[in-house]
Every structure is written in C-alpha cells, then in structure tokens.
Amino acid sequence: MKTVIFLLILAGAWYHFYYIEALPESNSNTTVDAEPFQHQVPAKKFEFKGVTLTPKASYSVTARVISAERYYLDRNSNISTLDVVIGWYNLSDEAILKQIEFSQSDRKYKWHALTQELSEQEIQKTSSNIHLIPANDDIAQQLKQLKIGQIIYLNGTLVDVNNPSGWSWKTSVSRTDTGKNSSEILYLTEFEIVE
C-alpha cells in the first residue's frame, strides 16, 4: 500500500510540475507566414536573479508551439524553467506537423521526419528552441497557460547569461546554426496566446 501511495504522489508531482497540455487536433488551416524579427541592440549588461544578462538582439515572433519542456533541476532553472520549440511557415501547419516527431531533453531538441516533404534545412531554419526567462512574476504566471499547439507571440531580448561562479550560457542569434549554443535565450517581456 505504501508503494502505491508513493507512486500516486510521484505521479501527481510530475503532473503538477512537468506536464504541459497539448491542444486537441483541430484541423485548423491557420499558419504563421512571418519569421522572427530580430535587431541588434547595444550590449548594456544588467543583473537578474543573481546572474548577469548581456543583451544581444531584440526579438519578437509569432509562431506555433510544437513542443515544450519544463526544467527545475539544472543550473539554469533558477532563471528559466520552460523551453519551447516553435515553428513558422510550413512548421506552423498542423497537417505537416503530424508528419514530424519532435522531442526535447537536456535543453536541446531534435526531430524525426516521417516524410520527405520538408528538407532538414527547412525544418532547421523555420523552427527554434527557446529558453524562456520571464522578466517578472506576471509573465511567469502567464506562461503556465501555454499549451502545445497554440499560436503564441513572444517579445523580448536575446541575452547571454553569466554567473558569478564562472559558468556562462550563450544565446544564438542565427537561424542556421546547430549544436551547442544554437538555441535562443529570450528575456521575455511580453507574452500573448494568439490562438
């Protein structure tokens, strides 16, 4: 009986902290026909929750949430507990997304295409894994409403992160890079669920 209770508590904790709901299939033909807008900004550093953030570029995007993952136990989770994989153009089309499997772990994402309809290069250029740093508690609360499949609007600043202990976390500012530091780190100042 104790084992059953423990497993129920464990399942409840996982659901509360890690589960992110996905919208049911809607057969919607809504797509996002614009790519992220990015503009270089002066690198005026500022302190945030015990780390130093260095702005690299302003960043705004409307895109579909393809996947999402919460993190609470890594060294970056004191400022960022949520990563989202988003897509625009063809990767905001529900019919196409049904043919591609996305997964996330260790702050990275990968995909497996069940069709050759989209090239690897197109998938790479029209999707992004974003580490979200909510600028305040209100935005952190709003992010709890995020669901996989939604179209969302994100606005903020891409930043590098430096910790006094010596580790750093670098943002991407490119659509075409891969591997280490190829994800965006977004200091999020505005969040909206569009659809």
mmCIF file of the C-alpha atoms, coordinates in Angstrom:
data_MODEL
# 
_entry.id   MODEL 
# 
loop_
_atom_site.group_PDB 
_atom_site.id 
_atom_site.type_symbol 
_atom_site.label_atom_id 
_atom_site.label_alt_id 
_atom_site.label_comp_id 
_atom_site.label_asym_id 
_atom_site.label_entity_id 
_atom_site.label_seq_id 
_atom_site.pdbx_PDB_ins_code 
_atom_site.Cartn_x 
_atom_site.Cartn_y 
_atom_site.Cartn_z 
_atom_site.occupancy 
_atom_site.B_iso_or_equiv 
_atom_site.pdbx_formal_charge 
_atom_site.auth_seq_id 
_atom_site.auth_comp_id 
_atom_site.auth_asym_id 
_atom_site.auth_atom_id 
_atom_site.pdbx_PDB_model_num 
ATOM 1   C CA . MET A 1 1   ? 0.000  0.000  0.000   1.00 0.00 ? 1   MET A CA 1 
ATOM 2   C CA . LYS A 1 2   ? 2.849  2.404  0.816   1.00 0.00 ? 2   LYS A CA 1 
ATOM 3   C CA . THR A 1 3   ? 4.321  1.780  -2.632  1.00 0.00 ? 3   THR A CA 1 
ATOM 4   C CA . VAL A 1 4   ? 1.023  2.625  -4.313  1.00 0.00 ? 4   VAL A CA 1 
ATOM 5   C CA . ILE A 1 5   ? 0.682  5.841  -2.296  1.00 0.00 ? 5   ILE A CA 1 
ATOM 6   C CA . PHE A 1 6   ? 4.273  6.813  -3.118  1.00 0.00 ? 6   PHE A CA 1 
ATOM 7   C CA . LEU A 1 7   ? 3.696  6.206  -6.838  1.00 0.00 ? 7   LEU A CA 1 
ATOM 8   C CA . LEU A 1 8   ? 0.498  8.252  -6.747  1.00 0.00 ? 8   LEU A CA 1 
ATOM 9   C CA . ILE A 1 9   ? 2.332  11.126 -5.054  1.00 0.00 ? 9   ILE A CA 1 
ATOM 10  C CA . LEU A 1 10  ? 5.138  10.847 -7.595  1.00 0.00 ? 10  LEU A CA 1 
ATOM 11  C CA . ALA A 1 11  ? 2.679  10.867 -10.498 1.00 0.00 ? 11  ALA A CA 1 
ATOM 12  C CA . GLY A 1 12  ? 0.849  13.841 -9.005  1.00 0.00 ? 12  GLY A CA 1 
ATOM 13  C CA . ALA A 1 13  ? 4.100  15.766 -8.565  1.00 0.00 ? 13  ALA A CA 1 
ATOM 14  C CA . TRP A 1 14  ? 5.151  15.047 -12.155 1.00 0.00 ? 14  TRP A CA 1 
ATOM 15  C CA . TYR A 1 15  ? 1.769  16.186 -13.466 1.00 0.00 ? 15  TYR A CA 1 
ATOM 16  C CA . HIS A 1 16  ? 1.864  19.371 -11.388 1.00 0.00 ? 16  HIS A CA 1 
ATOM 17  C CA . PHE A 1 17  ? 5.423  20.416 -12.237 1.00 0.00 ? 17  PHE A CA 1 
ATOM 18  C CA . TYR A 1 18  ? 6.199  18.916 -15.655 1.00 0.00 ? 18  TYR A CA 1 
ATOM 19  C CA . TYR A 1 19  ? 3.037  18.132 -17.611 1.00 0.00 ? 19  TYR A CA 1 
ATOM 20  C CA . ILE A 1 20  ? 2.213  20.545 -20.441 1.00 0.00 ? 20  ILE A CA 1 
ATOM 21  C CA . GLU A 1 21  ? -1.155 20.094 -22.077 1.00 0.00 ? 21  GLU A CA 1 
ATOM 22  C CA . ALA A 1 22  ? -1.478 19.730 -25.856 1.00 0.00 ? 22  ALA A CA 1 
ATOM 23  C CA . LEU A 1 23  ? -4.445 21.118 -27.727 1.00 0.00 ? 23  LEU A CA 1 
ATOM 24  C CA . PRO A 1 24  ? -6.663 18.528 -29.418 1.00 0.00 ? 24  PRO A CA 1 
ATOM 25  C CA . GLU A 1 25  ? -6.311 18.285 -33.189 1.00 0.00 ? 25  GLU A CA 1 
ATOM 26  C CA . SER A 1 26  ? -8.473 20.980 -34.742 1.00 0.00 ? 26  SER A CA 1 
ATOM 27  C CA . ASN A 1 27  ? -7.791 20.558 -38.459 1.00 0.00 ? 27  ASN A CA 1 
ATOM 28  C CA . SER A 1 28  ? -7.170 24.296 -38.453 1.00 0.00 ? 28  SER A CA 1 
ATOM 29  C CA . ASN A 1 29  ? -5.607 25.733 -41.585 1.00 0.00 ? 29  ASN A CA 1 
ATOM 30  C CA . THR A 1 30  ? -4.147 28.685 -39.673 1.00 0.00 ? 30  THR A CA 1 
ATOM 31  C CA . THR A 1 31  ? -0.441 29.158 -40.335 1.00 0.00 ? 31  THR A CA 1 
ATOM 32  C CA . VAL A 1 32  ? 2.141  31.793 -39.430 1.00 0.00 ? 32  VAL A CA 1 
ATOM 33  C CA . ASP A 1 33  ? 3.551  33.395 -42.553 1.00 0.00 ? 33  ASP A CA 1 
ATOM 34  C CA . ALA A 1 34  ? 6.265  35.524 -40.968 1.00 0.00 ? 34  ALA A CA 1 
ATOM 35  C CA . GLU A 1 35  ? 9.633  34.729 -39.462 1.00 0.00 ? 35  GLU A CA 1 
ATOM 36  C CA . PRO A 1 36  ? 11.039 36.128 -36.213 1.00 0.00 ? 36  PRO A CA 1 
ATOM 37  C CA . PHE A 1 37  ? 12.028 39.791 -36.201 1.00 0.00 ? 37  PHE A CA 1 
ATOM 38  C CA . GLN A 1 38  ? 15.465 40.379 -34.755 1.00 0.00 ? 38  GLN A CA 1 
ATOM 39  C CA . HIS A 1 39  ? 17.527 43.558 -34.427 1.00 0.00 ? 39  HIS A CA 1 
ATOM 40  C CA . GLN A 1 40  ? 20.930 44.045 -32.806 1.00 0.00 ? 40  GLN A CA 1 
ATOM 41  C CA . VAL A 1 41  ? 20.876 46.154 -29.649 1.00 0.00 ? 41  VAL A CA 1 
ATOM 42  C CA . PRO A 1 42  ? 23.601 47.782 -27.531 1.00 0.00 ? 42  PRO A CA 1 
ATOM 43  C CA . ALA A 1 43  ? 25.097 45.310 -25.057 1.00 0.00 ? 43  ALA A CA 1 
ATOM 44  C CA . LYS A 1 44  ? 24.187 47.098 -21.816 1.00 0.00 ? 44  LYS A CA 1 
ATOM 45  C CA . LYS A 1 45  ? 24.526 44.387 -19.171 1.00 0.00 ? 45  LYS A CA 1 
ATOM 46  C CA . PHE A 1 46  ? 22.123 44.106 -16.246 1.00 0.00 ? 46  PHE A CA 1 
ATOM 47  C CA . GLU A 1 47  ? 21.696 41.904 -13.184 1.00 0.00 ? 47  GLU A CA 1 
ATOM 48  C CA . PHE A 1 48  ? 18.802 39.485 -12.878 1.00 0.00 ? 48  PHE A CA 1 
ATOM 49  C CA . LYS A 1 49  ? 18.280 36.915 -10.109 1.00 0.00 ? 49  LYS A CA 1 
ATOM 50  C CA . GLY A 1 50  ? 21.964 36.646 -9.280  1.00 0.00 ? 50  GLY A CA 1 
ATOM 51  C CA . VAL A 1 51  ? 23.285 36.426 -12.848 1.00 0.00 ? 51  VAL A CA 1 
ATOM 52  C CA . THR A 1 52  ? 24.402 38.973 -15.435 1.00 0.00 ? 52  THR A CA 1 
ATOM 53  C CA . LEU A 1 53  ? 22.410 39.227 -18.658 1.00 0.00 ? 53  LEU A CA 1 
ATOM 54  C CA . THR A 1 54  ? 24.052 40.712 -21.750 1.00 0.00 ? 54  THR A CA 1 
ATOM 55  C CA . PRO A 1 55  ? 21.575 41.795 -24.454 1.00 0.00 ? 55  PRO A CA 1 
ATOM 56  C CA . LYS A 1 56  ? 22.469 40.703 -27.984 1.00 0.00 ? 56  LYS A CA 1 
ATOM 57  C CA . ALA A 1 57  ? 19.341 41.465 -30.035 1.00 0.00 ? 57  ALA A CA 1 
ATOM 58  C CA . SER A 1 58  ? 15.705 42.426 -29.713 1.00 0.00 ? 58  SER A CA 1 
ATOM 59  C CA . TYR A 1 59  ? 13.481 39.524 -30.728 1.00 0.00 ? 59  TYR A CA 1 
ATOM 60  C CA . SER A 1 60  ? 9.795  39.116 -31.464 1.00 0.00 ? 60  SER A CA 1 
ATOM 61  C CA . VAL A 1 61  ? 7.965  36.230 -33.067 1.00 0.00 ? 61  VAL A CA 1 
ATOM 62  C CA . THR A 1 62  ? 4.517  34.841 -33.662 1.00 0.00 ? 62  THR A CA 1 
ATOM 63  C CA . ALA A 1 63  ? 4.720  31.058 -34.056 1.00 0.00 ? 63  ALA A CA 1 
ATOM 64  C CA . ARG A 1 64  ? 3.088  27.747 -33.254 1.00 0.00 ? 64  ARG A CA 1 
ATOM 65  C CA . VAL A 1 65  ? 4.208  25.814 -30.167 1.00 0.00 ? 65  VAL A CA 1 
ATOM 66  C CA . ILE A 1 66  ? 5.495  22.486 -31.482 1.00 0.00 ? 66  ILE A CA 1 
ATOM 67  C CA . SER A 1 67  ? 6.857  21.136 -28.207 1.00 0.00 ? 67  SER A CA 1 
ATOM 68  C CA . ALA A 1 68  ? 7.545  22.363 -24.678 1.00 0.00 ? 68  ALA A CA 1 
ATOM 69  C CA . GLU A 1 69  ? 9.537  21.090 -21.719 1.00 0.00 ? 69  GLU A CA 1 
ATOM 70  C CA . ARG A 1 70  ? 9.937  22.212 -18.115 1.00 0.00 ? 70  ARG A CA 1 
ATOM 71  C CA . TYR A 1 71  ? 13.242 22.124 -16.234 1.00 0.00 ? 71  TYR A CA 1 
ATOM 72  C CA . TYR A 1 72  ? 13.656 22.501 -12.493 1.00 0.00 ? 72  TYR A CA 1 
ATOM 73  C CA . LEU A 1 73  ? 16.878 20.715 -11.606 1.00 0.00 ? 73  LEU A CA 1 
ATOM 74  C CA . ASP A 1 74  ? 19.599 22.107 -13.886 1.00 0.00 ? 74  ASP A CA 1 
ATOM 75  C CA . ARG A 1 75  ? 21.772 25.112 -13.094 1.00 0.00 ? 75  ARG A CA 1 
ATOM 76  C CA . ASN A 1 76  ? 19.759 27.381 -15.386 1.00 0.00 ? 76  ASN A CA 1 
ATOM 77  C CA . SER A 1 77  ? 16.395 26.632 -13.795 1.00 0.00 ? 77  SER A CA 1 
ATOM 78  C CA . ASN A 1 78  ? 16.683 29.481 -11.283 1.00 0.00 ? 78  ASN A CA 1 
ATOM 79  C CA . ILE A 1 79  ? 16.005 31.862 -14.200 1.00 0.00 ? 79  ILE A CA 1 
ATOM 80  C CA . SER A 1 80  ? 14.457 29.624 -16.865 1.00 0.00 ? 80  SER A CA 1 
ATOM 81  C CA . THR A 1 81  ? 12.136 26.684 -16.190 1.00 0.00 ? 81  THR A CA 1 
ATOM 82  C CA . LEU A 1 82  ? 10.496 26.450 -19.622 1.00 0.00 ? 82  LEU A CA 1 
ATOM 83  C CA . ASP A 1 83  ? 11.830 25.754 -23.109 1.00 0.00 ? 83  ASP A CA 1 
ATOM 84  C CA . VAL A 1 84  ? 9.548  25.966 -26.135 1.00 0.00 ? 84  VAL A CA 1 
ATOM 85  C CA . VAL A 1 85  ? 10.096 24.680 -29.635 1.00 0.00 ? 85  VAL A CA 1 
ATOM 86  C CA . ILE A 1 86  ? 8.233  26.933 -32.039 1.00 0.00 ? 86  ILE A CA 1 
ATOM 87  C CA . GLY A 1 87  ? 7.661  26.875 -35.788 1.00 0.00 ? 87  GLY A CA 1 
ATOM 88  C CA . TRP A 1 88  ? 6.579  29.262 -38.516 1.00 0.00 ? 88  TRP A CA 1 
ATOM 89  C CA . TYR A 1 89  ? 5.830  28.979 -42.236 1.00 0.00 ? 89  TYR A CA 1 
ATOM 90  C CA . ASN A 1 90  ? 5.318  25.263 -43.035 1.00 0.00 ? 90  ASN A CA 1 
ATOM 91  C CA . LEU A 1 91  ? 6.187  24.289 -39.471 1.00 0.00 ? 91  LEU A CA 1 
ATOM 92  C CA . SER A 1 92  ? 3.106  26.109 -38.217 1.00 0.00 ? 92  SER A CA 1 
ATOM 93  C CA . ASP A 1 93  ? 0.868  23.941 -40.416 1.00 0.00 ? 93  ASP A CA 1 
ATOM 94  C CA . GLU A 1 94  ? -0.861 21.260 -38.316 1.00 0.00 ? 94  GLU A CA 1 
ATOM 95  C CA . ALA A 1 95  ? -1.098 18.873 -41.276 1.00 0.00 ? 95  ALA A CA 1 
ATOM 96  C CA . ILE A 1 96  ? 2.668  18.995 -41.805 1.00 0.00 ? 96  ILE A CA 1 
ATOM 97  C CA . LEU A 1 97  ? 3.470  18.799 -38.094 1.00 0.00 ? 97  LEU A CA 1 
ATOM 98  C CA . LYS A 1 98  ? 1.609  15.479 -37.894 1.00 0.00 ? 98  LYS A CA 1 
ATOM 99  C CA . GLN A 1 99  ? 4.381  14.037 -40.053 1.00 0.00 ? 99  GLN A CA 1 
ATOM 100 C CA . ILE A 1 100 ? 7.289  15.165 -37.872 1.00 0.00 ? 100 ILE A CA 1 
ATOM 101 C CA . GLU A 1 101 ? 8.122  13.928 -34.375 1.00 0.00 ? 101 GLU A CA 1 
ATOM 102 C CA . PHE A 1 102 ? 9.785  16.484 -32.086 1.00 0.00 ? 102 PHE A CA 1 
ATOM 103 C CA . SER A 1 103 ? 11.341 15.752 -28.704 1.00 0.00 ? 103 SER A CA 1 
ATOM 104 C CA . GLN A 1 104 ? 13.255 17.702 -26.057 1.00 0.00 ? 104 GLN A CA 1 
ATOM 105 C CA . SER A 1 105 ? 15.774 16.811 -23.371 1.00 0.00 ? 105 SER A CA 1 
ATOM 106 C CA . ASP A 1 106 ? 18.781 18.398 -21.692 1.00 0.00 ? 106 ASP A CA 1 
ATOM 107 C CA . ARG A 1 107 ? 17.757 21.832 -23.079 1.00 0.00 ? 107 ARG A CA 1 
ATOM 108 C CA . LYS A 1 108 ? 18.026 20.582 -26.681 1.00 0.00 ? 108 LYS A CA 1 
ATOM 109 C CA . TYR A 1 109 ? 15.517 19.459 -29.271 1.00 0.00 ? 109 TYR A CA 1 
ATOM 110 C CA . LYS A 1 110 ? 15.540 17.013 -32.122 1.00 0.00 ? 110 LYS A CA 1 
ATOM 111 C CA . TRP A 1 111 ? 13.138 15.797 -34.753 1.00 0.00 ? 111 TRP A CA 1 
ATOM 112 C CA . HIS A 1 112 ? 12.393 12.798 -36.891 1.00 0.00 ? 112 HIS A CA 1 
ATOM 113 C CA . ALA A 1 113 ? 10.545 13.415 -40.139 1.00 0.00 ? 113 ALA A CA 1 
ATOM 114 C CA . LEU A 1 114 ? 8.170  10.686 -41.271 1.00 0.00 ? 114 LEU A CA 1 
ATOM 115 C CA . THR A 1 115 ? 8.036  12.288 -44.722 1.00 0.00 ? 115 THR A CA 1 
ATOM 116 C CA . GLN A 1 116 ? 10.441 13.976 -47.115 1.00 0.00 ? 116 GLN A CA 1 
ATOM 117 C CA . GLU A 1 117 ? 8.026  16.859 -47.695 1.00 0.00 ? 117 GLU A CA 1 
ATOM 118 C CA . LEU A 1 118 ? 10.316 19.267 -45.827 1.00 0.00 ? 118 LEU A CA 1 
ATOM 119 C CA . SER A 1 119 ? 14.099 19.248 -46.058 1.00 0.00 ? 119 SER A CA 1 
ATOM 120 C CA . GLU A 1 120 ? 16.256 19.110 -42.949 1.00 0.00 ? 120 GLU A CA 1 
ATOM 121 C CA . GLN A 1 121 ? 17.471 22.609 -43.775 1.00 0.00 ? 121 GLN A CA 1 
ATOM 122 C CA . GLU A 1 122 ? 13.909 23.986 -43.908 1.00 0.00 ? 122 GLU A CA 1 
ATOM 123 C CA . ILE A 1 123 ? 12.995 22.374 -40.582 1.00 0.00 ? 123 ILE A CA 1 
ATOM 124 C CA . GLN A 1 124 ? 16.130 23.839 -39.036 1.00 0.00 ? 124 GLN A CA 1 
ATOM 125 C CA . LYS A 1 125 ? 15.535 27.344 -40.436 1.00 0.00 ? 125 LYS A CA 1 
ATOM 126 C CA . THR A 1 126 ? 11.830 27.554 -39.559 1.00 0.00 ? 126 THR A CA 1 
ATOM 127 C CA . SER A 1 127 ? 11.912 26.161 -36.021 1.00 0.00 ? 127 SER A CA 1 
ATOM 128 C CA . SER A 1 128 ? 13.603 27.291 -32.867 1.00 0.00 ? 128 SER A CA 1 
ATOM 129 C CA . ASN A 1 129 ? 14.226 26.027 -29.354 1.00 0.00 ? 129 ASN A CA 1 
ATOM 130 C CA . ILE A 1 130 ? 13.872 28.977 -26.994 1.00 0.00 ? 130 ILE A CA 1 
ATOM 131 C CA . HIS A 1 131 ? 14.922 29.064 -23.340 1.00 0.00 ? 131 HIS A CA 1 
ATOM 132 C CA . LEU A 1 132 ? 12.433 31.488 -21.801 1.00 0.00 ? 132 LEU A CA 1 
ATOM 133 C CA . ILE A 1 133 ? 13.459 33.831 -18.985 1.00 0.00 ? 133 ILE A CA 1 
ATOM 134 C CA . PRO A 1 134 ? 10.269 35.572 -17.787 1.00 0.00 ? 134 PRO A CA 1 
ATOM 135 C CA . ALA A 1 135 ? 11.053 39.172 -16.887 1.00 0.00 ? 135 ALA A CA 1 
ATOM 136 C CA . ASN A 1 136 ? 8.585  39.217 -13.987 1.00 0.00 ? 136 ASN A CA 1 
ATOM 137 C CA . ASP A 1 137 ? 6.165  37.073 -11.990 1.00 0.00 ? 137 ASP A CA 1 
ATOM 138 C CA . ASP A 1 138 ? 3.156  38.100 -14.103 1.00 0.00 ? 138 ASP A CA 1 
ATOM 139 C CA . ILE A 1 139 ? 4.749  36.719 -17.265 1.00 0.00 ? 139 ILE A CA 1 
ATOM 140 C CA . ALA A 1 140 ? 5.850  33.580 -15.392 1.00 0.00 ? 140 ALA A CA 1 
ATOM 141 C CA . GLN A 1 141 ? 2.208  33.033 -14.416 1.00 0.00 ? 141 GLN A CA 1 
ATOM 142 C CA . GLN A 1 142 ? 1.000  33.660 -17.967 1.00 0.00 ? 142 GLN A CA 1 
ATOM 143 C CA . LEU A 1 143 ? 3.413  31.012 -19.274 1.00 0.00 ? 143 LEU A CA 1 
ATOM 144 C CA . LYS A 1 144 ? 1.581  28.425 -17.165 1.00 0.00 ? 144 LYS A CA 1 
ATOM 145 C CA . GLN A 1 145 ? -1.321 28.795 -19.628 1.00 0.00 ? 145 GLN A CA 1 
ATOM 146 C CA . LEU A 1 146 ? 0.862  27.760 -22.565 1.00 0.00 ? 146 LEU A CA 1 
ATOM 147 C CA . LYS A 1 147 ? -0.226 24.626 -24.432 1.00 0.00 ? 147 LYS A CA 1 
ATOM 148 C CA . ILE A 1 148 ? 1.405  22.668 -27.216 1.00 0.00 ? 148 ILE A CA 1 
ATOM 149 C CA . GLY A 1 149 ? -0.320 23.544 -30.490 1.00 0.00 ? 149 GLY A CA 1 
ATOM 150 C CA . GLN A 1 150 ? -1.135 27.145 -29.610 1.00 0.00 ? 150 GLN A CA 1 
ATOM 151 C CA . ILE A 1 151 ? -0.022 30.077 -31.707 1.00 0.00 ? 151 ILE A CA 1 
ATOM 152 C CA . ILE A 1 152 ? 1.784  32.486 -29.394 1.00 0.00 ? 152 ILE A CA 1 
ATOM 153 C CA . TYR A 1 153 ? 3.500  35.856 -29.523 1.00 0.00 ? 153 TYR A CA 1 
ATOM 154 C CA . LEU A 1 154 ? 6.841  36.346 -27.770 1.00 0.00 ? 154 LEU A CA 1 
ATOM 155 C CA . ASN A 1 155 ? 8.687  39.639 -27.410 1.00 0.00 ? 155 ASN A CA 1 
ATOM 156 C CA . GLY A 1 156 ? 11.877 40.428 -25.572 1.00 0.00 ? 156 GLY A CA 1 
ATOM 157 C CA . THR A 1 157 ? 15.653 40.416 -25.821 1.00 0.00 ? 157 THR A CA 1 
ATOM 158 C CA . LEU A 1 158 ? 18.081 37.643 -26.692 1.00 0.00 ? 158 LEU A CA 1 
ATOM 159 C CA . VAL A 1 159 ? 20.694 37.510 -23.945 1.00 0.00 ? 159 VAL A CA 1 
ATOM 160 C CA . ASP A 1 160 ? 23.897 35.791 -22.886 1.00 0.00 ? 160 ASP A CA 1 
ATOM 161 C CA . VAL A 1 161 ? 23.927 34.659 -19.254 1.00 0.00 ? 161 VAL A CA 1 
ATOM 162 C CA . ASN A 1 162 ? 26.953 34.843 -16.962 1.00 0.00 ? 162 ASN A CA 1 
ATOM 163 C CA . ASN A 1 163 ? 27.033 33.511 -13.423 1.00 0.00 ? 163 ASN A CA 1 
ATOM 164 C CA . PRO A 1 164 ? 29.488 34.811 -10.799 1.00 0.00 ? 164 PRO A CA 1 
ATOM 165 C CA . SER A 1 165 ? 30.598 31.207 -10.215 1.00 0.00 ? 165 SER A CA 1 
ATOM 166 C CA . GLY A 1 166 ? 32.076 31.146 -13.709 1.00 0.00 ? 166 GLY A CA 1 
ATOM 167 C CA . TRP A 1 167 ? 29.635 29.325 -15.993 1.00 0.00 ? 167 TRP A CA 1 
ATOM 168 C CA . SER A 1 168 ? 28.021 31.018 -18.953 1.00 0.00 ? 168 SER A CA 1 
ATOM 169 C CA . TRP A 1 169 ? 25.065 30.341 -21.254 1.00 0.00 ? 169 TRP A CA 1 
ATOM 170 C CA . LYS A 1 170 ? 25.253 31.783 -24.768 1.00 0.00 ? 170 LYS A CA 1 
ATOM 171 C CA . THR A 1 171 ? 22.304 32.632 -26.970 1.00 0.00 ? 171 THR A CA 1 
ATOM 172 C CA . SER A 1 172 ? 22.091 32.016 -30.677 1.00 0.00 ? 172 SER A CA 1 
ATOM 173 C CA . VAL A 1 173 ? 21.459 34.988 -32.947 1.00 0.00 ? 173 VAL A CA 1 
ATOM 174 C CA . SER A 1 174 ? 21.352 32.902 -36.139 1.00 0.00 ? 174 SER A CA 1 
ATOM 175 C CA . ARG A 1 175 ? 18.652 30.898 -37.933 1.00 0.00 ? 175 ARG A CA 1 
ATOM 176 C CA . THR A 1 176 ? 21.129 28.402 -39.380 1.00 0.00 ? 176 THR A CA 1 
ATOM 177 C CA . ASP A 1 177 ? 23.439 27.314 -36.555 1.00 0.00 ? 177 ASP A CA 1 
ATOM 178 C CA . THR A 1 178 ? 23.313 23.863 -34.957 1.00 0.00 ? 178 THR A CA 1 
ATOM 179 C CA . GLY A 1 179 ? 24.806 22.140 -31.919 1.00 0.00 ? 179 GLY A CA 1 
ATOM 180 C CA . LYS A 1 180 ? 25.964 23.853 -28.744 1.00 0.00 ? 180 LYS A CA 1 
ATOM 181 C CA . ASN A 1 181 ? 24.631 27.394 -28.190 1.00 0.00 ? 181 ASN A CA 1 
ATOM 182 C CA . SER A 1 182 ? 22.267 27.111 -31.180 1.00 0.00 ? 182 SER A CA 1 
ATOM 183 C CA . SER A 1 183 ? 19.155 27.801 -29.090 1.00 0.00 ? 183 SER A CA 1 
ATOM 184 C CA . GLU A 1 184 ? 17.832 31.253 -28.312 1.00 0.00 ? 184 GLU A CA 1 
ATOM 185 C CA . ILE A 1 185 ? 17.810 32.538 -24.734 1.00 0.00 ? 185 ILE A CA 1 
ATOM 186 C CA . LEU A 1 186 ? 14.968 35.035 -24.519 1.00 0.00 ? 186 LEU A CA 1 
ATOM 187 C CA . TYR A 1 187 ? 14.487 37.530 -21.710 1.00 0.00 ? 187 TYR A CA 1 
ATOM 188 C CA . LEU A 1 188 ? 10.731 37.636 -22.161 1.00 0.00 ? 188 LEU A CA 1 
ATOM 189 C CA . THR A 1 189 ? 8.938  40.929 -21.585 1.00 0.00 ? 189 THR A CA 1 
ATOM 190 C CA . GLU A 1 190 ? 5.700  40.211 -23.440 1.00 0.00 ? 190 GLU A CA 1 
ATOM 191 C CA . PHE A 1 191 ? 3.740  37.005 -23.941 1.00 0.00 ? 191 PHE A CA 1 
ATOM 192 C CA . GLU A 1 192 ? 0.375  36.510 -25.639 1.00 0.00 ? 192 GLU A CA 1 
ATOM 193 C CA . ILE A 1 193 ? -1.672 33.493 -26.682 1.00 0.00 ? 193 ILE A CA 1 
ATOM 194 C CA . VAL A 1 194 ? -2.846 34.402 -30.177 1.00 0.00 ? 194 VAL A CA 1 
ATOM 195 C CA . GLU A 1 195 ? -4.899 31.282 -30.905 1.00 0.00 ? 195 GLU A CA 1 
# 
